[in-house]
Amino acid sequence: MMSGGHFDYEQYHITTIADSIQAELDKQGKEIPREDRWHDDDWYKKYPDDKFYSTLSEETQKEFKNAIHYLRIAAVYAQRIDWFLSGDDGEENFHKRLNEELDKLNRE
């Protein structure tokens, strides 16, 4: 049985965005799969660096990581408030679960 629903389960999009940003960080400097390349082999012989995903500056990487952290916090808040407003959690459980999940995020 699914709980919540006050936000029509839209809060999961927040986590999807955070995961997508993390995926962008993870692929930096790696070779682009052949099926995702835009040019033919001759192009990549002439411009071999184009076969690789670009690497963001340290400053931009830091801000991407900040965004991921804040989005994950927002996702926790949205989920906990959803459950509270849907009647799945009372105030005591809302605060308890919110604090537990935020503490867990801060330990990661």
C-alpha positions as CSV (number, residue, x, y, z in Angstrom):
1,M,0.0,0.0,0.0
2,M,1.4,3.4,-1.0
3,S,1.2,6.2,1.5
4,G,1.1,9.9,0.8
5,G,-0.3,11.4,-2.3
6,H,-1.0,14.9,-1.3
7,F,1.4,16.2,-3.9
8,D,0.4,13.4,-6.4
9,Y,3.8,11.8,-5.8
10,E,5.5,14.6,-7.7
11,Q,8.1,15.0,-5.0
12,Y,10.0,12.1,-6.6
13,H,10.9,14.4,-9.5
14,I,13.2,16.3,-7.1
15,T,15.2,13.1,-6.5
16,T,15.3,12.5,-10.3
17,I,16.8,15.9,-10.9
18,A,19.4,15.4,-8.2
19,D,20.3,12.0,-9.7
20,S,20.5,13.5,-13.2
21,I,23.0,16.2,-12.0
22,Q,25.0,13.5,-10.2
23,A,25.1,11.5,-13.5
24,E,26.5,14.5,-15.3
25,L,29.3,14.8,-12.7
26,D,30.0,11.1,-12.9
27,K,30.5,11.0,-16.7
28,Q,33.0,13.9,-16.8
29,G,36.1,13.0,-18.8
30,K,34.8,9.6,-19.8
31,E,34.5,8.5,-23.4
32,I,31.2,9.2,-25.0
33,P,29.6,5.9,-26.1
34,R,29.7,5.4,-29.9
35,E,25.9,5.5,-30.2
36,D,25.8,8.9,-28.5
37,R,28.4,10.6,-30.7
38,W,27.4,13.3,-33.2
39,H,30.1,12.9,-35.8
40,D,31.7,10.1,-37.9
41,D,35.0,8.5,-37.2
42,D,36.9,10.9,-39.4
43,W,35.8,13.8,-37.2
44,Y,37.1,12.1,-34.1
45,K,40.4,11.3,-35.8
46,K,40.9,15.0,-36.4
47,Y,39.4,16.0,-33.0
48,P,40.1,13.2,-30.6
49,D,39.1,15.2,-27.5
50,D,35.5,15.4,-28.8
51,K,35.1,11.7,-28.0
52,F,35.1,12.6,-24.3
53,Y,32.6,14.3,-22.1
54,S,33.9,17.7,-20.9
55,T,35.2,18.2,-17.4
56,L,33.6,21.1,-15.5
57,S,35.7,23.5,-13.5
58,E,36.2,22.8,-9.8
59,E,34.0,25.8,-9.0
60,T,31.1,24.5,-11.2
61,Q,31.5,21.0,-9.8
62,K,31.3,22.4,-6.3
63,E,28.0,24.2,-7.1
64,F,26.6,21.1,-8.8
65,K,27.4,19.1,-5.6
66,N,25.7,21.9,-3.6
67,A,22.6,21.7,-5.8
68,I,22.5,17.9,-5.3
69,H,22.7,18.3,-1.6
70,Y,20.0,20.9,-1.4
71,L,17.7,19.0,-3.8
72,R,18.0,15.9,-1.6
73,I,17.1,18.0,1.4
74,A,14.1,19.4,-0.5
75,A,13.1,15.9,-1.5
76,V,13.1,14.8,2.2
77,Y,11.0,17.8,3.2
78,A,8.5,17.2,0.4
79,Q,8.1,13.6,1.3
80,R,7.7,14.1,5.0
81,I,5.2,17.0,4.4
82,D,3.3,14.9,1.9
83,W,2.9,12.1,4.4
84,F,1.9,14.5,7.1
85,L,-0.7,16.3,4.9
86,S,-2.0,12.9,3.7
87,G,-2.6,11.8,7.3
88,D,0.0,9.1,7.3
89,D,2.1,10.8,10.0
90,G,1.1,12.9,12.9
91,E,3.1,15.9,14.1
92,E,5.3,13.8,16.3
93,N,6.2,11.2,13.6
94,F,6.6,14.1,11.1
95,H,9.3,15.7,13.2
96,K,10.9,12.4,14.2
97,R,11.1,11.1,10.6
98,L,12.2,14.4,9.2
99,N,15.1,14.7,11.7
100,E,16.1,11.1,11.1
101,E,16.2,11.5,7.3
102,L,18.0,14.8,7.4
103,D,20.6,13.4,9.8
104,K,21.1,10.4,7.5
105,L,21.7,12.8,4.6
106,N,24.2,14.8,6.6
107,R,26.1,11.6,7.4
108,E,26.4,10.7,3.7
